[in-house]
């Protein structure tokens, strides 16, 4: 089964808590261009649906970023949750070479 997630590039001035109030989740993609990282936003509900099917550090997903020329596969590396609310707080992805 192919898992796909669509992300958008995050504005550097955007505050993470303001994004969460809007239903967006802060995320980061590492390793897509050497040591460079990219700040992203993901729809909260899409991330929750993805994480029901994906396993952290194991599942490779197809990451779609229309704002950037990079499109490819990524590994869900880290999932951070709020300490007592158990809601998603942040996602980290590592790019995987084909």
C-alpha positions as CSV (number, residue, x, y, z in Angstrom):
1,X,0.0,0.0,0.0
2,X,1.4,3.4,-1.0
3,X,1.1,6.2,1.6
4,X,1.1,9.8,0.3
5,X,1.2,13.0,2.3
6,X,1.0,16.5,0.8
7,X,2.9,19.3,2.6
8,X,3.5,23.0,2.1
9,X,6.6,25.0,2.8
10,X,6.3,26.9,6.0
11,X,6.7,30.7,6.2
12,X,9.7,31.5,8.5
13,X,7.7,34.1,10.5
14,X,4.9,31.6,11.2
15,X,4.5,30.7,14.8
16,X,4.0,27.0,15.5
17,X,1.2,27.5,18.0
18,X,-0.7,29.7,15.6
19,X,-0.3,27.0,12.9
20,X,-1.7,24.4,15.3
21,X,-4.8,26.6,16.0
22,X,-5.4,26.7,12.3
23,X,-5.4,22.9,12.0
24,X,-1.9,22.7,10.6
25,X,1.0,20.8,12.0
26,X,4.7,22.0,11.9
27,X,7.0,19.5,10.3
28,X,10.6,19.3,9.0
29,X,12.2,17.4,6.1
30,X,15.9,16.5,6.6
31,X,18.3,15.2,4.0
32,X,16.5,16.1,0.8
33,X,19.4,18.3,-0.3
34,X,22.5,17.2,1.6
35,X,22.5,18.7,5.1
36,X,19.8,21.3,4.3
37,X,16.5,21.0,6.0
38,X,13.1,22.5,5.0
39,X,10.3,23.6,7.4
40,X,6.9,22.4,6.3
41,X,3.3,22.4,7.4
42,X,1.0,19.4,7.2
43,X,-2.8,19.2,7.6
44,X,-3.5,17.9,11.1
45,X,-6.2,15.4,10.1
46,X,-4.1,14.1,7.2
47,X,-1.2,13.5,9.5
48,X,-3.4,11.6,12.0
49,X,-4.7,9.4,9.2
50,X,-1.2,8.8,8.0
51,X,0.1,7.8,11.4
52,X,-2.7,5.2,11.9
53,X,-1.2,3.3,8.9
54,X,2.5,4.2,9.2
55,X,5.1,2.9,11.6
56,X,7.8,5.4,12.8
57,X,11.3,4.7,11.5
58,X,10.0,1.9,9.2
59,X,7.3,3.2,6.8
60,X,8.4,5.0,3.7
61,X,5.9,7.5,2.4
62,X,5.5,9.5,-0.8
63,X,6.0,13.1,0.2
64,X,4.4,15.7,-2.1
65,X,5.6,19.4,-1.7
66,X,4.1,21.6,-4.5
67,X,6.1,24.7,-3.3
68,X,9.5,23.0,-3.8
69,X,11.0,21.3,-6.9
70,X,11.8,18.2,-4.7
71,X,9.3,15.3,-4.8
72,X,10.2,11.9,-3.4
73,X,10.1,9.3,-0.7
74,X,10.6,10.0,3.0
75,X,10.8,8.1,6.2
76,X,8.6,9.2,9.2
77,X,11.5,9.7,11.6
78,X,10.0,11.3,14.7
79,X,6.5,12.1,16.0
80,X,6.1,14.5,18.9
81,X,2.9,14.7,20.9
82,X,1.7,17.1,23.5
83,X,2.6,15.8,27.0
84,X,-0.9,15.5,28.5
85,X,-3.3,16.1,25.6
86,X,-1.9,13.3,23.4
87,X,-2.4,15.5,20.3
88,X,0.2,15.7,17.6
89,X,2.7,18.4,18.0
90,X,5.5,18.0,15.4
91,X,6.6,15.6,12.7
92,X,10.1,14.9,11.3
93,X,10.8,13.3,8.0
94,X,14.1,12.0,6.5
95,X,14.4,11.9,2.7
96,X,15.2,8.4,1.3
97,X,17.1,8.0,-2.0
98,X,15.5,5.6,-4.5
